[in-house]
Amino acid sequence: MESLYGYIGLSSRIADADSGLYVDALPDISIQIVTKITEQDEDINELWEVIEKRSILKFRTLFLNALNKCYAVKSIETAECLIEENKEVLATALWYLMGAEVMFERMSTSRLNRYTTIEKGKARELREAYMEVFNDELTAGVNSIDIHESDCFDSCPQQTNIISTHYVRL
Protein backbone atom coordinates (compact mmCIF):
# COMPACT_ATOMS: atom_id res chain seq x y z
CA MET A 1 0.00 0.00 0.00
CA GLU A 2 3.07 2.20 -0.09
CA SER A 3 2.09 3.63 -3.47
CA LEU A 4 -1.00 5.22 -1.90
CA TYR A 5 1.18 7.56 0.14
CA GLY A 6 1.43 10.76 -1.87
CA TYR A 7 -1.16 9.49 -4.34
CA ILE A 8 -3.73 12.02 -3.14
CA GLY A 9 -2.25 15.38 -2.19
CA LEU A 10 -3.22 18.01 0.30
CA SER A 11 -2.64 20.85 -2.16
CA SER A 12 -0.87 21.32 -5.48
CA ARG A 13 0.87 24.30 -3.86
CA ILE A 14 2.61 21.96 -1.42
CA ALA A 15 3.52 18.88 -3.50
CA ASP A 16 2.47 17.12 -6.68
CA ALA A 17 0.17 14.13 -6.25
CA ASP A 18 0.47 11.15 -8.57
CA SER A 19 -3.30 11.05 -9.09
CA GLY A 20 -3.70 14.77 -9.73
CA LEU A 21 -6.31 14.86 -6.94
CA TYR A 22 -5.92 17.31 -4.06
CA VAL A 23 -8.00 17.42 -0.90
CA ASP A 24 -8.15 21.22 -0.98
CA ALA A 25 -10.19 20.90 -4.20
CA LEU A 26 -13.07 19.40 -2.19
CA PRO A 27 -15.76 21.81 -0.97
CA ASP A 28 -14.82 23.82 2.14
CA ILE A 29 -11.32 22.40 2.49
CA SER A 30 -8.47 24.83 2.07
CA ILE A 31 -4.89 25.18 3.18
CA GLN A 32 -6.07 27.94 5.51
CA ILE A 33 -8.50 25.59 7.29
CA VAL A 34 -5.93 22.81 7.58
CA THR A 35 -3.39 25.29 8.95
CA LYS A 36 -5.95 26.47 11.51
CA ILE A 37 -6.50 22.94 12.84
CA THR A 38 -2.82 22.07 13.27
CA GLU A 39 -1.67 21.91 16.85
CA GLN A 40 0.79 24.56 17.96
CA ASP A 41 3.73 22.15 18.06
CA GLU A 42 3.18 20.70 14.56
CA ASP A 43 3.25 22.00 11.03
CA ILE A 44 0.81 21.34 8.22
CA ASN A 45 2.96 18.55 6.71
CA GLU A 46 3.02 16.64 10.00
CA LEU A 47 -0.75 16.91 10.29
CA TRP A 48 -1.20 15.78 6.69
CA GLU A 49 1.01 12.71 7.32
CA VAL A 50 -1.23 11.73 10.25
CA ILE A 51 -4.43 12.24 8.21
CA GLU A 52 -2.98 10.42 5.21
CA LYS A 53 -1.83 7.39 7.25
CA ARG A 54 -5.15 7.13 9.10
CA SER A 55 -7.06 7.44 5.81
CA ILE A 56 -5.05 4.74 4.05
CA LEU A 57 -5.36 2.29 6.94
CA LYS A 58 -9.09 2.95 7.16
CA PHE A 59 -9.37 2.64 3.37
CA ARG A 60 -7.82 -0.84 3.48
CA THR A 61 -10.35 -2.00 6.06
CA LEU A 62 -13.34 -0.45 4.30
CA PHE A 63 -12.17 -1.81 0.93
CA LEU A 64 -11.88 -5.30 2.41
CA ASN A 65 -15.41 -5.01 3.85
CA ALA A 66 -16.80 -3.87 0.48
CA LEU A 67 -14.90 -6.57 -1.39
CA ASN A 68 -16.24 -9.24 0.96
CA LYS A 69 -19.80 -8.34 -0.02
CA CYS A 70 -19.04 -10.00 -3.37
CA TYR A 71 -16.10 -12.28 -2.63
CA ALA A 72 -14.73 -14.16 0.35
CA VAL A 73 -11.21 -12.78 0.63
CA LYS A 74 -8.97 -14.86 2.84
CA SER A 75 -5.88 -12.65 2.82
CA ILE A 76 -5.23 -8.99 3.68
CA GLU A 77 -2.25 -9.14 1.35
CA THR A 78 -4.56 -10.07 -1.51
CA ALA A 79 -6.83 -7.14 -0.69
CA GLU A 80 -3.81 -4.81 -0.59
CA CYS A 81 -2.62 -6.14 -3.94
CA LEU A 82 -6.06 -5.50 -5.44
CA ILE A 83 -6.00 -1.94 -4.09
CA GLU A 84 -2.54 -1.33 -5.58
CA GLU A 85 -3.57 -2.87 -8.89
CA ASN A 86 -6.76 -0.78 -9.10
CA LYS A 87 -5.75 2.46 -7.41
CA GLU A 88 -6.78 4.59 -10.40
CA VAL A 89 -10.33 3.20 -10.19
CA LEU A 90 -10.36 3.68 -6.40
CA ALA A 91 -8.74 7.15 -6.38
CA THR A 92 -11.96 9.14 -6.07
CA ALA A 93 -13.09 7.03 -3.12
CA LEU A 94 -9.77 7.58 -1.34
CA TRP A 95 -9.94 11.31 -2.14
CA TYR A 96 -13.31 11.67 -0.44
CA LEU A 97 -12.23 9.52 2.52
CA MET A 98 -9.26 11.82 3.05
CA GLY A 99 -11.61 14.80 2.90
CA ALA A 100 -13.77 13.15 5.57
CA GLU A 101 -10.67 12.60 7.71
CA VAL A 102 -9.76 16.29 7.42
CA MET A 103 -13.25 17.11 8.71
CA PHE A 104 -12.84 14.55 11.51
CA GLU A 105 -9.57 16.22 12.48
CA ARG A 106 -11.28 19.59 12.36
CA MET A 107 -14.00 18.35 14.71
CA SER A 108 -11.64 16.68 17.18
CA THR A 109 -8.71 19.09 17.45
CA SER A 110 -8.08 20.79 20.78
CA ARG A 111 -7.12 24.02 19.06
CA LEU A 112 -9.75 26.71 19.55
CA ASN A 113 -10.80 29.02 16.73
CA ARG A 114 -13.88 29.63 14.62
CA TYR A 115 -13.13 26.62 12.37
CA THR A 116 -13.07 24.26 15.35
CA THR A 117 -15.85 25.74 17.49
CA ILE A 118 -18.47 27.81 15.67
CA GLU A 119 -18.24 25.79 12.45
CA LYS A 120 -18.07 22.35 14.11
CA GLY A 121 -21.59 21.51 12.92
CA LYS A 122 -20.63 22.40 9.36
CA ALA A 123 -17.60 20.12 9.63
CA ARG A 124 -19.83 17.27 10.86
CA GLU A 125 -22.23 17.75 7.92
CA LEU A 126 -19.35 17.85 5.43
CA ARG A 127 -17.81 14.72 6.93
CA GLU A 128 -21.12 12.88 6.54
CA ALA A 129 -21.48 14.12 2.95
CA TYR A 130 -17.91 13.09 2.10
CA MET A 131 -18.46 9.65 3.64
CA GLU A 132 -21.63 9.20 1.59
CA VAL A 133 -19.76 9.99 -1.64
CA PHE A 134 -16.87 7.80 -0.48
CA ASN A 135 -19.20 4.84 0.05
CA ASP A 136 -20.78 5.30 -3.39
CA GLU A 137 -17.38 5.61 -5.07
CA LEU A 138 -15.98 2.62 -3.17
CA THR A 139 -18.94 0.46 -4.16
CA ALA A 140 -18.59 1.49 -7.80
CA GLY A 141 -14.85 0.89 -7.69
CA VAL A 142 -15.13 -2.55 -6.10
CA ASN A 143 -17.89 -3.55 -8.52
CA SER A 144 -15.66 -2.64 -11.47
CA ILE A 145 -12.80 -4.90 -10.34
CA ASP A 146 -12.59 -8.25 -12.11
CA ILE A 147 -10.59 -10.33 -9.67
CA HIS A 148 -10.41 -13.20 -12.12
CA GLU A 149 -8.33 -10.98 -14.44
CA SER A 150 -6.10 -9.79 -11.60
CA ASP A 151 -2.35 -10.32 -11.53
CA CYS A 152 -2.50 -10.55 -7.74
CA PHE A 153 -2.65 -14.34 -7.97
CA ASP A 154 0.04 -14.90 -10.64
CA SER A 155 3.02 -14.72 -8.30
CA CYS A 156 1.56 -17.30 -5.91
CA PRO A 157 -0.07 -20.22 -7.72
CA GLN A 158 -0.84 -21.92 -4.40
CA GLN A 159 -3.16 -19.00 -3.60
CA THR A 160 -5.80 -19.98 -6.13
CA ASN A 161 -8.32 -20.63 -3.35
CA ILE A 162 -7.65 -17.34 -1.60
CA ILE A 163 -10.82 -15.81 -3.03
CA SER A 164 -14.18 -17.34 -3.65
CA THR A 165 -17.22 -15.71 -5.18
CA HIS A 166 -20.52 -15.49 -3.39
CA TYR A 167 -23.66 -13.71 -4.36
CA VAL A 168 -26.03 -11.75 -2.18
CA ARG A 169 -29.67 -11.65 -3.09
CA LEU A 170 -31.11 -8.18 -3.13
PyMOL commands that set and color helices and strands:
alter all, ss='L'
color gray80, all
select helices_A, chain A and resi 2-4+23-25+31-37+44-67+76-85+87-108+120-143+147-149+151-153+157-159
alter helices_A, ss='H'
color red, helices_A
select strands_A, chain A and resi 8-9+21-22+71-73+163-165
alter strands_A, ss='S'
color yellow, strands_A
deselect
rebuild
show_as cartoon
